[in-house]
């Protein structure tokens, strides 16, 4: 069970995963030692799995993003997912319900690179059908 201070700490880290222990202590009104102990507890309990980089809009605004739905052979699903994870232009892989089985988000710097990645995805053994949609504009993002 997370405490209110744990939730506050997680909120700070969501905004800036590189925040110093001192800054977090000041922001929460808790000692540095207590913050470090809370961080250790959150990490040990797998509440915090990793600290990551959030790409800035200066970089991401230049990328072309596409959502690609894939219909796959159920016997090859795991193999397909492993192959997709190796493609660094793929940022998300979701298992979905409905006509398609997987939803993949591709981000590429050019239409040519996006087309290259789409061709590679379509050529994977076990991919029966795809449906692609290029993202034109982000209306809302949380």
Secondary structure, DSSP 8 states (H G I E B T S, - for coil): ---HHHHHHHHHHHH-TT--HHHHHHHHT--HHHHHHHHHHHHHTTSS--------HHHHTT-EEEEEEEEE-GGGHHHHHHHHHT-TTEEEEEE--SS-SEEEEEEESSHHHHHHHHHHHHHSTTEEEEEEEE----S---
